[in-house]
Amino acid sequence: APSAKVRIDGQYFSPTRDIVQIIDSETGFSSLPLQRSTVKATRGHRTSAGQDGALISMVDKITFPFQLPDGSWVAAGRLERAIESILDMRGRPVIELAWTSLSSSKEVVAVVWPTDKYESATSTYFLTKIRSSLTSAAAIRNWEIPTRVLVADEPWEFRPRAKVRKMLQMKFGNLIDNPSKRNMSHASPDKLSRWVSGNLAATRNANFAKGLKGYMIQNLGEEHRPLINALSGCVNGGCLLRNADGTLREPELRHKPYDPTLPLWERQHRYDDEPWHLWENGQQSEMYASLNLLCSQHELLHDLREVIPLVLPSLGILHKFGIRFRLRLHCACSLVHQAPGVFDETATVAAVYDIVMQTCRPEWSSVSQS
């Protein structure tokens, strides 16, 4: 149901899911059906053509409008679709996702998630691209064009619903209102700062990681902490799906596959289906001994499969959470039983990669050899 009608420049508007204008301002109403076409409405109900009532005219067919101080409306949904439609000189998409909001300083701000091709581009580039592209767009009015752009650190649900928009506001709102509080990322100085407290998914990830590690230490013992950290992907304070600063890890971030030739930092700060962390610390013999103990305890293995939820939602997207931990656990035990030589200290990086993929991803092995 719409809120109270608003008088702007002598005309009445109603802020529903669509922006509508009351042409006949003599007649008021308390509710309005969502319609694409022009409708007539009276106090509380729609009327048929020819009857007395206020004529309702569509201004914007959008989803989540917001209003500027001068009374102008911003068609957020339409604006976001226009931003996501921007192409480069070769006809390739530049921005995969866009979310627009009004800052405390009353600026129209766009938060964008770039396509893979432009993941390293700066916010200045995106602002210039958006402003130059939208200036000539007939459907976008001048006051709707963003005056500031921030680059997001993780994606969200395409065409987000109201609940997801609230989550986006919780995660990015502080940076929209206070851009000076940006915490520079290792990847790009234009990435949004990492506010774990503003990201419910990051907080839940940290809590589940603490519980999972505690349960494993309780059942295996403190001396097996290196194995526990490796299975949980715990490195430099980050575990499971996220780093210590709350940022989402690959392959959930951009679906980039593991590459054994990547620098150590990039290999460590991932959370794949395969437990590559077992080979990142140079403790293969200790890892094998701990794994051999763990994989012989069938009841514990069964219980570990239920400690954390299978998926964890973040900004409308379901990320593989417990599912990925189960796969890592299964892979590690398969290697202990079927390919213990992979834990030999002399095994090369290339050999380890091939053995792990052949054992844990036999479908990959058959495709790569065909």
ZIJO-V768479 format. One line per field, one symbol per residue. phi: phi as a letter, one per 30 degrees, with the letter a starting at -180 (. if undefined). A space follows every 50 residues. Layout:
# ZIJO-V768479
phi: ???
This chain:
# ZIJO-V768479
phi: .ddedccbhiccbbdcdcdbcddcddccacabddbdddbcbcdjadcddj ddlddccdcbcbcbdbcdedjdccdeddddddddcdcddcicdcbdbbbc acdddicdcccbcddedcdcddddddddddddddecdddcdedddecabb cdcadbddhddedddddddddceddddbddddcddddadcdddccedcbe ddddedddddddddddddccjddceeddddddidbhjcbhdbdddjddcd dddbidddbdcdeeedddcbbddcddddcccibddddddddddddccddd eddddcdbddbbdbhicccdcdeddedddddddddddcbdddcddcdded deeddddddcbeddddddcd
